[in-house]
Amino acid sequence: MEETRTVGSLFERACRLNGERAFLLEDGLRLTGREATRARASAAAALSAKAVGPGDTVAFVCGPSVAHTVSFFAAQHLGAVCCCLHVKESDQRMAGTLSAVGPRLIVCDADQAERLRALLAQTNIAAPVLVAGELLGSAVGSKQIQAASRRDADPAVILLSSGTTGAPKQVLHTQRTVLATAAMAAPVYGAEGPDDGVVIPMAPSFAAWLHTVLPFLAIGAKLYFEKAFDAARYADIMDREDLTVAAMVPTLWRAALPALSARTPRRLKVAMFSGEPGTPDLVAALKQLAPRLRSVYLSSEGGCACGIVADEDLLGRPGMAGAAGCAVEGGALRVVDAVSSDMTPLPPGTIGEVAIRGPSLSPGYVGQEDLTAEAFRAGWWRTGDLGFVDESGVLHLKGRLDNRINSGGIKIYAEEVEAALLSLAEVRAVAVVGMPDERWGERIEAHVVPADPATTAAQIADAVARAEVLPKAMRPKAIHILDALPTGPTGKLYRKALREPRAATPSGHSAARPEKKGAA
C-alpha cells in the first residue's frame, strides 16, 4: 500500500483509487475521482490567492457537504490547520469562538456568509469569508498549487470541545494523530476498501465527522453527505447507493429502525453505534438488520486509534449490550483513581476514571497548558468518564465525573448552559442537570431562581429563545422555578437533590414551584 505522508495526500490517493467512479456524493452532486481532483485544485488555488499557507488556521462554518469536504482538504493541501465551527451557534458564541480560534480565513455555506461578515464587522477579526460551493470551480485552469511539506508533529486539525466556562477547548491534532485515525477503517468500522460506503449525517463541527470521513476516505470508499436526517430518506440512500456501513448514535438509530427494517439496504454489512452505551433492545434490533455490529467509544482527544470497540459477539452475550468493549490494536485503556493524579491501573471491577492512549491521541489543548497538564499524564488522557474493566479486560462505563450531559450522543456541559442562562436579566441563579430520557439518553433540565419571583417557567423559556444565547440542542427541555437552589453542608450547590423526579407539564416546564430549601 502506498505510504500516505500528509493528511492532504489522503484525499489525493482517494481520488486516484476512484478515477471515473463517483465517490463524493450528496443530493444533486456526484464527484468522480478525477472531478474531485480538479475541484480540490480549484479550491486550493482560491485559498492560496488569499495568502493561506502552512500553519494558518482556516475556520469552516459548514454543514456536511461535498463542497465543505473538498475545501477542507484543499486547506490541508496548503498545510493549513482546519477548525470547524457549529453552524447553529448563537451570534454571541460564534463571535467568541472565532476570536479564540483567530482564523486567517473563513469558509462557510452560502446561507452563513452574510451573517459571518456582519459578525466580523463588529469584532476585531480581519478574515476574508469565502463560500465553500464557490471554491470548487473558482479557479479552473489556474496553476496547480504544490502541496505543502508537513512533518508528523505539525498541527493539522483543531477540534472544538465544550468547556466548563463557556469557552471551547481547542483539541489539537497533528499530521501524525490524524493519519493514525485515518488508518482505522477496518478495526473501528469493519470497512476495507472502495466497495464500502457510509452516509455522513453529522456536522463537521463534531469530532464524529472527522472520525468517520478520514477512515473511509483513506480506503477510497463512498461518502454520501446528508445535511438533514430523515429516516426514510436515509434508508433510501443506503439502498440506492449500495452503502455498506450505517453509523449513528442510538437516538438516530431508534428513529431510523422502522424505515431500515421495512427497506433493509441490500449491501448493509455493519451497523455501528457510538456516543452512548447500547441497550438490549437496540442490540437485538441491529442484529436483525446487519450481520455485523460495532459499538465504538471515541473522543475528540483520543481519535480512532485510541478507540474502544465491542463487536457482535461481545454485545450479544447476556448482560453485555451496554459494554463499551476493548481497546483497538495499538491502543490501550486503564481505569485509574478518579480523585488523584496517580495513573496506576485499578484492579478489575473497581470503578474509577477511564484513561486511554494510542497513536491518535491529541498532544493537548491549544493555549491551555494547565488543562493539558491536568488531563494528559504520562502519555495517557484522562477522559472524565467513570467505569470499570472486568476480568476479561472489557470496559463498562458508569457515568461522568463532571457535569456533562449526554443528550442524543452530544456531550453538553451543565456549566456552559448555566453561564448562558445567567446572562439573562430574568435569571438570578440557575443549576442545570441531566435527567434520564428514553429518547435522548439524557435531557437538559434547568432549575432557575428568577430575578422576579412572579416569573414563570414559560417566561424563562421564551427569554432563552428570544436571546438566542444557546443553540436549540443546548436549550433546557424542562425549566423548574425554585425559591433557592439546594446546598450541602459546605454551602456548595447540591446537584443530587435536583435530580429527584418532579411532575411536569406537557410543555416541559415545571408544573409547580417547590418550597424554598437551603439544603438537601
N, C-alpha and C positions, 0 to 999 in steps of 0.2 A: 504494500500500500504506500502511495506517495506521501512523503512527510509533509505535514502542514506546519508552517513556521509562524504564521501570524493569524489572528482572528479574521483579518480581511481575506486571507487566502482560502479560508473555508468556503466563502461564497464563490470564489473563482473555481474552485475544484467542483463544487456542486453544479455550477453551470456547465463545466466540461462533461461531467457524468451524464447530464441530461440532454445536451445537444439540441435536437429538434423537438424534444418532448416537453410539454408544458408541465412545470413543477411548482411555480409560484402562482397561486390561484386565489381569486375572490370573485364575487358576483360581478360579471361583466368584464373581467380582465384575466387573461391567462398568458403568462410569460414562459416561453421556452428557455432552455439554457442559453442559446445564442442571443435571444432578445433580452434576457436578464443581464447578460454581459454588457450589451450596448447601453442598457438603462443605467447600470452601475457606473459605467464610464461617463455617461452624461451627467449624472448626479455628482460624481467626484469632481468633474470639471467645474460645475457650478459652485460647489463648496470651496474649491481651491481658488476660484475667482474672488471669493470673499475673504481670502487670506487664512483659511482654515488649514492648519498643519499639525505636525506631530506634537502631542501633548495638550493641544487646545481642547476645551470641553465644548461639545455640541449638545444642546438640550433638545429633546424631542417632546412635543405635546401632540401626540397622535394616538388614534385608536389602532387596532390591529389591521394591517393592510399590506398589500404588495408594495405600495409606494413608500410606506414607512420602512419596510424591511430593506428595500434597495437603498434607500437613503442612509439607513443605519450602517450598512456595510460599505457604502461609499465613504462615509466618515472614517470607518475602520481602515479602509484602503489608504487614507491620508495620514493614518497614525493618530487620529483624534480620539478623545475619551468620550464615550457616549453615555448620556444620562437621560432617562425617560421620566417625564412628569405625568401626574394624573390629569387627564383632560377634564374631569368633572370637579376639579379642585375649586374652592371658592377663590374670588379675586384676591382677597387678603392673603390667604395661604399661598396662592400661586406666586404673588409678588415676593413674599418672604422666601419661598423656596428658590426662586430664580436668583435672588440676591445672595443666598447661601451658596448656590452652585457656581455662580459667576460665569455664564457661558460666553464663548466667543461669538456664537451664532445659535439661533433657534430655528428648528424645522418643525412645522406644525401641519395639521389638517387645515383645509381651506376654511372651515367654519370657525377656526380658532384664531385666524390671522388678525382680524380687526380688534378682537378683544386683547390679544397679546400686545399689539402695537400701542393700544390705549394704556395698558398697564405699564409698559416700558416708559411711556411719556411721563408718567407720574413718579418714576423712580430715577435712580442714577445709573441704571443699567444701559450701556450702549452696545446693543447687539442687533444685527440685522435679523429680520424674520422672513423666512422662506417657506413656501408651501410645498409639501412633500410631493404631491401629484404633479407639480410643475417642473420638478427637478429631473424627472425621468426622460424628458425629451427636450430639455432646455439648452443643451449644448451638443446636439447631434452634429457630428463632423468636426468637433473640436479635437485638439491634440490630446492624445492619451496621456493621462497623468500617471507617472511612475509610482508604484506602491512604495510607501514609506518603510524604511528599515526599522524594525522594532525588536527589542530584546525581551527575554522572558519576564523580567521584573517590571517592564514598562506598564503604566496604567492603561487599561482598555475600556473598562465599564465602571460606572458608579450606579449602584442600586440604592434607591431611597427607601429607607425603612423607618416607620413611625418612631418618634422619640417621646419620652415621658414629659418633656417640657413643651411639646408642640413643634419644636424644630426637628426636622427629619435627620436621622442618622444617614450619613453618606457611606455606604458599604463599598469599599474599593475592591475591584478585581483586576488582576494583571493579565497580560497575554497568557502567561502560564496557567493561571487558575481558570480562565475562560476556556482555554483549549482542553483542559482536563475535564471540564463539564461537557464539552462537545464530544468527547470520546466515549460517552456513557449511554449511547442509544440502546445497545443490547442489554446491559445489566439493569438499567432502570426501566426501559420501555418494552423490551423484548423485540425491538426493531433492528433490522440487519442490513437493509440496502435500499436501492431505488424503487423496489417493488412495494415498499411500505409507504404509509402516509398518515396524516393526522390533521384534524381541524384545530385551528388556533382561535379560540373564542375569547381569550384573556387579553386585557390591555397590556401594551408594552411596559407600562409603569410597574407592573407586578413582576417579581422575580420569576414567576412561573412562565412568563413569556420567554425569557432568556433560557430557562432550564428546559423548555420544550423545543424552541426553534433551533438552538445550537446543535443538539444531538441529531435531530432529523436532517438538518442541513448538511451535517458532516458526512452522512451516508447517502446524500443525494436524493432523499425521499421527497414525496409531495407534501407541500404545506398549503392548506386552504385557510385563508383568513376570513373570519366572520365577525362583524362588528357588534351585532345584537343577537343574543342567544334566543333561539326559538326551537323547541324540542322537535316538532315535526320537520322543520327545515333541516335541523342537524341530522336527523335520520336520513333524510333525502340526500344530503350532501355526502354522507358517509357511503351510502349505497351507490349513488351515481358516479362518484369519483374513485370507487374501488379502494377506499382508505381502509387501513388495517388496524389502527390503534385508536381507541377512544379514551381520552384522558380528561377527567373532570373532577371537581370537588364533589363530595357526596350530595350536597344541596342540588347541584345541577343534575347529577345522576338521577336523583329521585324525580326531578321534573321531566327528564328525558326518557326514563324507562318505559312508560306506556307506548310512546311513539317508536322507540327502538325495538320493543318486543313485537309490535304489530308489523314492523318492517325491518327485520334484522338485516343489517348490512351483510351482503354475501361474502365479503372478504375480511370481515372483522375477526381478528385473531387474539387481540389483547384488550381487556377492559382494565383501565388503571384509575385509581382514585388517590387523592392526596389532600393535604390541608387539615384533615381531622380523621380520627380513628373510624374504622368501619364498624358496622353493626351486623348481627347475624342475618337480618332480613335483606340488607343491601348485598352482602356477600352471596347469599343464596340466589338472589335475582341476577347478579352479574355472572354467576356460574352457569345459569341457564342461557345467557346471552353470548358468551365468548368462551372458547376453550382454555384461555389462559387469563389469569388475574395478576394484578400488581397493586399493592398498597405501598406508597412511597412517602417517606418523611424527608422533606427537603427544607432548606432555609436560604435566605438571601446571603448570609455569611458563609454557608457551607458549600453550596453548589452541588451538582450531581455526583461528583466523585467522593463526596462525604455523605452520600445518601444512605438511608436505612430503608431496606426493601423487604416486603413479605410477598411470597408468591401464592398460587392457588393451593398448593399442598399445605402450607402453613396456615393460611386463612381458613381452610376447610376443616381443620382439626377442631374438636369440641372446645369451646371457650376461647378460641384464638381469633375470632373475627375482628377484634379490635387491636390485635397485636401490631406493633409498628414494624417489627422484623429485625433483620440483622444488617450489619454494615456491608456495603458492597466491597468487592475485592479491591484492595489498595486503600480502603478507608478504615476507620476504627471508631468505636464508641466506648464510653465508660460512664458509669454513674458515680458522682463524687459528692462529698459533703456539701450541702447547699448553703451553709452559713459560714464557711471558712474558705480560705484560698488553697487549701490542701487539694492536690489533684490525684491523690491515691484512690484507686477504684474501691468502691464499697463492695461488701460481699453480695453474692446473688440474693435477690429477694428484698434487699434493703432499698428503700425509697430515698432518692437524692436528686441532685441536679444532673441532667444529661449533658455530657460533653462529647464533642466529635472532632475528628481531624481527617485529613486526606489531601490529595493533590489539588483539589479545587477550593481549599479553604482561603478565604479572604485574608490579606495581611492586616486588615484593621479598618478603622473609620477615618475618613478624611478630616483633618483638623480637630480630632477629638482624641488626643493622646491618652488622657486619663481613662476615658471609657474603653479605649483599645487595651490598655494595660489591665483593666479590670476584667474584661471579657475574654481576652486572648492570653492564655497562660501555657507556657512550655510547649507550644505547638498545638494546643487544643483550644477550641472555642466553647465556652460555657453558654449553653443555649437559653437558660432561663426556664426551661421546661423540667417538670418533675416526672420521675419514672423509676423503674427498676429493671434490672436484667435478670431473667430467670436462669435456672441451672443449665439450660440449653443455649444460653447466650442471646436469647430473644429479648428485645426491648419492649416494655409495656409502658405507655405514657399514662400519667395520673393527673396531670393538671399543669398549672403555671405558677412559677414563683412570684411573678409580679402581677400586675393587674391587667394583663392583656385579655381582651375579649375576642374569642374566635367565632366570628359570625359569618356563616356561609363560606368558610375557608379563608376569610380575610381576617388578619390579626389587627386588632384595634386597641390602642392604649386608652384606659379609662381616664388617665390624667389629661390626655390630649383633648378628649371630648369635654372634660370639666373646664379646661382653660378657655375653650371656645364659648361655653355657656356662661362663664363668669364675665365675659366681655359684654354681655347684655345688661342693660340697665335694670331689667326686670328681675335679675337673679342676684341674691345676696350670698348664698352659699349653695354648693352642689356636690354631690358624690355620685359617681357612675359605677355600676356593676354589671356583670354579665349574668343572665339568668338562663337556665336550661330551656331550649326551644326545639320542638320536634323537627321543624323545617330548617332552621338556620344553625342548629347546634347550640348557639348561644344568641340571645338578643340583648341589645343595649337598653338598659333602663337607667333613668336619671332620677335621683332623689333631690328635690330642689327646695331650698328655703327662699321664698320670694322676697324682694325688697318691700313690696306692699303686701301685707297679709291677706288682702282680698283677692289677689291674683290667682287665677285658676290654672290648672294644668294645660287646658286647651289654649289659654292665652300665652303660656310659655312656649308651647309647640308652635304657635303662629309666629311668635317673635323669632324663634330659631329659623323658621323657613324664610321669613322676610329678610333677616340679616344676612343669610347665606354664609354664615360663619363655618358651616360644616357641609361637606358633600352628603348627599342623601344616604349613602351607605353607612355613614357615621352618625346619623341623627338618631336620637333615642326612639325606640319602638314604644316605650311607655314612660310617662312622667308622673312621679308621685310628689305631692306637695307635703312638706313637713314643716313643723314649727321650729325644729332644731335637728341637726344631724347627730346620730348616736356617737358617743365617745367611750373609750375604755378608761381604765384606771389612770393612765398617764395623760389623759386629755386628748390623745390622738383619735382620729376617725376610726370607728369600729365597723369595718365594712361587712363583717359576717352578719351583723344584725339586719343589714339592708337586703340580704339575700333570702330572708324569710318570705314565703308566698303572701301576696296581697290580692284582694279582689280588684278587678279592673273592668272598666267599661269596654264595650266592643271597639271603641276608637283607639284603645291602648293607653288612655290617660287614666290616672288614678281615680277611683270612684269615691274615695273618702280621704279626708285629712286626718292622719294619725295624731294621737295626742303627743304633746311635747315630751321628748325623752332626752335626758342628759347622758345616760349610759345604758348599755345593753348587756 
